[in-house]
């Protein structure tokens, strides 16, 4: 389990519409991307 926690098993992915000049409202979304699922045991 210690070995599992020391690896990068997840990352946060950011999405926004900052490049859209027609939308006056900035929308930002963060998503958790799991690279490796938790071990069953």
NUVEXFI-542903 format. One record per residue (C-alpha): residue in one letter; x, y, z. Coordinates in pm, 1 decimal. Layout:
<ketis>
code / X / Y / Z
a / X / Y / Z
...
</ketis>
This chain:
<ketis>
code / X / Y / Z
x / 0.0 / 0.0 / 0.0
x / 287.2 / 240.2 / 74.7
x / 429.0 / 178.4 / -269.8
x / 91.1 / 255.8 / -425.9
x / 60.2 / 594.1 / -247.7
x / 411.2 / 703.4 / -348.8
x / 335.5 / 668.6 / -721.4
x / 136.4 / 925.2 / -915.0
x / -187.3 / 733.4 / -955.6
x / -406.3 / 1034.1 / -1031.6
x / -394.7 / 1382.4 / -1181.0
x / -622.2 / 1682.8 / -1206.0
x / -719.8 / 1801.3 / -1553.9
x / -828.2 / 2163.8 / -1595.8
x / -1062.9 / 2284.7 / -1869.0
x / -1175.9 / 2642.3 / -1927.1
x / -1326.2 / 2860.7 / -2194.6
x / -1074.9 / 3146.0 / -2161.5
x / -1016.2 / 3143.2 / -2537.9
x / -1385.5 / 3205.3 / -2615.3
x / -1412.2 / 3582.0 / -2663.7
x / -1790.2 / 3570.5 / -2723.2
x / -1878.7 / 3431.2 / -2380.1
x / -1855.9 / 3696.8 / -2103.2
x / -1864.3 / 3432.3 / -1828.8
x / -1546.0 / 3237.2 / -1756.2
x / -1617.3 / 2869.5 / -1694.1
x / -1353.6 / 2649.1 / -1527.7
x / -1385.3 / 2279.2 / -1461.5
x / -1147.1 / 2048.2 / -1276.0
x / -1167.6 / 1671.9 / -1325.9
x / -992.2 / 1397.8 / -1140.2
x / -829.9 / 1150.2 / -1378.3
x / -737.0 / 817.6 / -1217.9
x / -436.4 / 663.1 / -1390.2
x / -427.4 / 346.7 / -1182.1
x / -718.7 / 211.7 / -975.5
x / -680.8 / 127.5 / -606.8
x / -568.1 / -230.1 / -542.6
x / -836.3 / -466.4 / -418.1
x / -618.0 / -602.8 / -139.9
</ketis>
